[in-house]
Amino acid sequence: MLLAAPRGYCAGVDRAVIAVEKALDLHGKPVYVRKEIVHNKHVVSALQQRGAIFVNEVDEVPEGSILVFSAHGVSPAVVEAANQRNLNTIDATCPLVTKVHREVQRFANDDYDILLIGHEGHEEVEGTAGEAPDKVQLVDGHKGVLNVTVRDPNKVVWLSQTTLSVDETYETVEKLKERFPTLQNPPSDDICYATQNRQVAIKKVAKDADLVIVVGSANSSNTVRLVEVALENGAKAAYRVDFASEIQDQWFESVDTVGVSSGASVPEVLVDEVLANLACRGYGDVEIVQTAEEDVQFSLPKELRKDLKAAGEDTSNKVKR
């Protein structure tokens, strides 16, 4: 068995999950969360059992309640709607997503057309585009390139959803540059460190694996990309599972080597269950395929730090993965 590293929780996911847990500790239940705090069934279910209530929109939350914004971020319109209902909000948006929001604000203020590479309907894309809906155009894959229109080809910049396939994103960028040769790049790479690191690791695993199993939920963009990247880089077969119980016997016909990884919103306990399942099938010899070390640290949301300080709790700790 080839076990990819890094895998699983990133700092942004860890920060968001801890934010909900701390809010429940401080304020008691219920604590409301707009959308899924992160895209993982196990995590959402565990938080529900503790007293978190997940809602689709702000108007489902009783006035004056605690509301946590998910790691994927929200638009200014959502923030304003929460203010109108006098909600006590905790912004658990991943700081790397917040960085992209600020880039949108900056380029919109400079009157650029902003081409946002991402997947239509994804919560992160909706929040990012909502920063300047009159200036942002979504480019969803290669086909989306043909639909782009701009006011001034010399004032166009591309940005991206943080959880995309690195290779596919740059293929889209190249096609955009064929149409708009003066297209500007983001000030820094928008695809997050964790997404990139997990894709690099799965590429190395895939070239030697007959079968790759990626742990994570179907609505997790970075998890789905890992399956695609594995297939594109030599894996004979690759499947996504939420839980070890979803692994199927027929996958293992003529399989000598199995690769395993997990998306950035997946707790390690789910990977451990998959490893135990595979060990029972005879794949107990584990080789770690390490391609990077991660030491990124994020502070907890400022609203939460304020509440923790008022309660006399230590606020100096940072979330680290």
CORLIN-V53583 format. One record per residue. N is the residue number from 1. RES is the residue in one small letter. SS is DSSP state (a for helix, b for strand, c for the rest). PHI is phi in radians with two decimals (none if undefined). BURIAL is # if it has 24 or more other ideal C-beta (glycine too) atoms within 12 Angstrom, else .. Layout:
N/RES/SS/PHI/BURIAL
N/RES/SS/PHI/BURIAL
This chain:
1/m/c/none/#
2/l/b/-1.85/#
3/l/b/-1.87/#
4/a/b/-1.22/#
5/a/b/-2.53/#
6/p/c/-1.30/#
7/r/c/-2.72/#
8/g/c/1.19/#
9/y/c/-0.78/#
10/c/c/-1.79/#
11/a/a/-1.12/#
12/g/a/-1.16/#
13/v/a/-1.18/#
14/d/a/-0.98/#
15/r/a/-1.04/#
16/a/a/-1.18/#
17/v/a/-1.14/#
18/i/a/-1.11/#
19/a/a/-1.04/#
20/v/a/-1.18/#
21/e/a/-1.07/#
22/k/a/-1.17/#
23/a/a/-1.09/#
24/l/a/-1.15/#
25/d/a/-1.10/.
26/l/a/-1.36/#
27/h/a/-1.89/#
28/g/c/1.34/.
29/k/c/-1.63/.
30/p/c/-1.57/#
31/v/b/-2.01/#
32/y/b/-1.59/#
33/v/b/-2.30/#
34/r/b/-1.38/#
35/k/c/1.13/#
36/e/c/-1.29/#
37/i/c/-1.01/#
38/v/c/-2.50/#
39/h/c/-1.51/#
40/n/c/-2.67/#
41/k/a/-1.04/#
42/h/a/-1.09/#
43/v/a/-1.11/#
44/v/a/-1.07/#
45/s/a/-1.09/.
46/a/a/-1.10/.
47/l/a/-1.25/#
48/q/a/-1.06/.
49/q/a/-1.12/.
50/r/a/-1.47/.
51/g/c/2.13/.
52/a/b/-1.37/#
53/i/b/-2.06/#
54/f/b/-1.65/#
55/v/b/-2.21/#
56/n/c/-1.49/.
57/e/c/-2.38/.
58/v/a/-1.09/#
59/d/a/-1.21/.
60/e/a/-1.50/.
61/v/c/-1.70/#
62/p/c/-1.02/.
63/e/c/-0.99/.
64/g/c/1.44/.
65/s/c/-1.41/#
66/i/b/-1.47/#
67/l/b/-2.29/#
68/v/b/-1.81/#
69/f/b/-1.47/#
70/s/c/-1.22/#
71/a/c/-1.09/#
72/h/c/-1.41/#
73/g/c/1.54/#
74/v/c/-2.36/#
75/s/c/-1.46/#
76/p/a/-1.00/.
77/a/a/-1.12/.
78/v/a/-1.20/#
79/v/a/-1.05/#
80/e/a/-1.12/.
81/a/a/-1.09/#
82/a/a/-1.16/#
83/n/a/-1.10/.
84/q/a/-1.10/.
85/r/c/-1.69/#
86/n/c/0.97/.
87/l/c/-1.45/#
88/n/b/-1.59/#
89/t/b/-1.68/#
90/i/b/-2.14/#
91/d/b/-1.61/#
92/a/c/-1.66/#
93/t/c/-0.96/#
94/c/c/-0.99/#
95/p/a/-0.99/#
96/l/a/-1.29/#
97/v/a/-1.26/#
98/t/a/-1.01/#
99/k/a/-1.02/#
100/v/a/-1.17/#
101/h/a/-1.00/#
102/r/a/-1.18/#
103/e/a/-1.12/#
104/v/a/-1.05/#
105/q/a/-1.02/.
106/r/a/-1.09/.
107/f/a/-1.26/#
108/a/a/-1.15/#
109/n/a/-1.11/.
110/d/c/-1.57/.
111/d/c/1.12/.
112/y/c/-1.53/#
113/d/b/-1.45/#
114/i/b/-1.95/#
115/l/b/-1.73/#
116/l/b/-1.69/#
117/i/b/-1.42/#
118/g/c/3.13/#
119/h/c/-1.81/#
120/e/c/-1.01/.
121/g/c/1.55/.
122/h/c/-1.23/#
123/e/a/-1.04/#
124/e/a/-1.11/#
125/v/a/-1.10/#
126/e/a/-1.08/#
127/g/a/-1.17/#
128/t/a/-1.16/#
129/a/a/-1.08/#
130/g/c/-1.18/#
131/e/c/-1.18/#
132/a/c/-2.75/#
133/p/c/-1.05/.
134/d/c/-1.43/.
135/k/c/-1.99/#
136/v/b/-1.79/#
137/q/b/-2.07/#
138/l/b/-1.41/#
139/v/b/-2.04/#
140/d/c/-1.76/#
141/g/a/1.36/#
142/h/a/-1.07/.
143/k/a/-1.12/.
144/g/a/-1.16/#
145/v/a/-1.06/#
146/l/c/-1.17/.
147/n/c/-1.59/.
148/v/c/-1.34/#
149/t/c/-2.25/.
150/v/c/-2.27/#
151/r/c/-1.40/.
152/d/c/-2.41/.
153/p/c/-1.04/.
154/n/c/-1.58/.
155/k/c/-2.27/.
156/v/b/-2.32/#
157/v/b/-2.35/#
158/w/b/-1.89/#
159/l/b/-2.29/#
160/s/b/-2.56/#
161/q/c/-1.01/#
162/t/c/-1.37/#
163/t/c/-1.98/#
164/l/c/-1.47/#
165/s/c/-1.17/#
166/v/a/-1.03/#
167/d/a/-1.11/.
168/e/a/-1.14/#
169/t/a/-1.08/#
170/y/a/-1.28/.
171/e/a/-1.12/.
172/t/a/-1.14/#
173/v/a/-1.05/#
174/e/a/-1.08/.
175/k/a/-1.19/#
176/l/a/-1.12/#
177/k/a/-1.23/.
178/e/a/-1.13/.
179/r/a/-1.47/#
180/f/c/-2.27/#
181/p/c/-1.02/.
182/t/c/-1.68/.
183/l/c/-0.95/#
184/q/b/-1.61/#
185/n/c/-1.52/#
186/p/c/-1.08/#
187/p/c/-1.03/.
188/s/c/-2.60/.
189/d/c/-1.05/.
190/d/c/-1.44/#
191/i/c/-1.20/#
192/c/c/-1.26/#
193/y/a/-0.99/#
194/a/a/-1.19/#
195/t/a/-1.04/#
196/q/a/-1.10/#
197/n/a/-1.07/#
198/r/a/-1.21/#
199/q/a/-1.25/#
200/v/a/-1.08/#
201/a/a/-1.15/#
202/i/a/-1.20/#
203/k/a/-1.08/#
204/k/a/-1.19/#
205/v/a/-1.17/#
206/a/a/-1.07/#
207/k/c/-1.16/.
208/d/c/-2.00/#
209/a/c/-1.92/#
210/d/c/-1.37/#
211/l/b/-2.49/#
212/v/b/-2.10/#
213/i/b/-2.01/#
214/v/b/-1.93/#
215/v/b/-1.58/#
216/g/c/2.76/#
217/s/c/-1.56/#
218/a/c/-1.16/.
219/n/c/-1.59/#
220/s/c/-1.56/#
221/s/a/-1.05/#
222/n/a/-1.19/#
223/t/a/-1.17/#
224/v/a/-1.05/#
225/r/a/-1.10/#
226/l/a/-1.09/#
227/v/a/-1.08/#
228/e/a/-1.11/#
229/v/a/-1.10/#
230/a/a/-1.06/#
231/l/a/-1.16/#
232/e/a/-1.31/.
233/n/c/-2.13/#
234/g/c/2.00/.
235/a/c/-1.14/#
236/k/c/-1.25/#
237/a/c/-2.69/#
238/a/b/-2.61/#
239/y/b/-2.39/#
240/r/b/-1.84/#
241/v/b/-2.36/#
242/d/c/-1.37/#
243/f/c/-2.42/#
244/a/a/-1.02/#
245/s/a/-1.12/.
246/e/a/-1.52/.
247/i/c/-1.17/#
248/q/c/-1.93/.
249/d/a/-1.03/.
250/q/a/-1.19/.
251/w/a/-1.18/#
252/f/a/-1.75/#
253/e/c/-1.14/.
254/s/c/1.07/.
255/v/c/-1.79/#
256/d/c/-1.69/.
257/t/c/-2.23/#
258/v/b/-1.99/#
259/g/b/-1.77/#
260/v/b/-2.35/#
261/s/b/-2.58/#
262/s/b/-2.66/#
263/g/c/-1.22/#
264/a/c/-1.31/#
265/s/c/-2.00/#
266/v/c/-1.91/#
267/p/c/-1.20/#
268/e/a/-1.13/#
269/v/a/-1.03/.
270/l/a/-1.24/#
271/v/a/-1.17/#
272/d/a/-1.03/.
273/e/a/-1.16/#
274/v/a/-1.16/#
275/l/a/-1.09/#
276/a/a/-1.13/.
277/n/a/-1.06/#
278/l/a/-1.22/#
279/a/a/-1.08/.
280/c/a/-1.16/.
281/r/c/-1.60/.
282/g/c/1.78/.
283/y/c/-1.81/#
284/g/c/-1.66/.
285/d/c/-1.51/.
286/v/c/-1.80/.
287/e/b/-2.02/.
288/i/b/-1.41/.
289/v/b/-1.86/#
290/q/b/-1.71/.
291/t/c/-2.06/.
292/a/c/-2.83/.
293/e/c/-1.91/.
294/e/c/-2.00/#
295/d/c/-2.37/.
296/v/c/-1.18/#
297/q/b/-2.23/.
298/f/b/-2.19/#
299/s/b/-1.24/#
300/l/c/-1.16/#
301/p/c/-0.93/#
302/k/a/-1.05/.
303/e/a/-1.10/#
304/l/a/-1.27/#
305/r/a/-1.06/#
306/k/a/-1.09/.
307/d/a/-1.16/#
308/l/a/-1.12/#
309/k/a/-1.11/.
310/a/a/-1.09/.
311/a/c/-1.51/.
312/g/c/1.39/.
313/e/c/-1.68/.
314/d/c/-1.21/.
315/t/c/-1.98/.
316/s/c/-1.43/.
317/n/c/-1.14/.
318/k/b/-1.97/.
319/v/b/-1.37/#
320/k/b/-2.40/.
321/r/c/-2.36/#
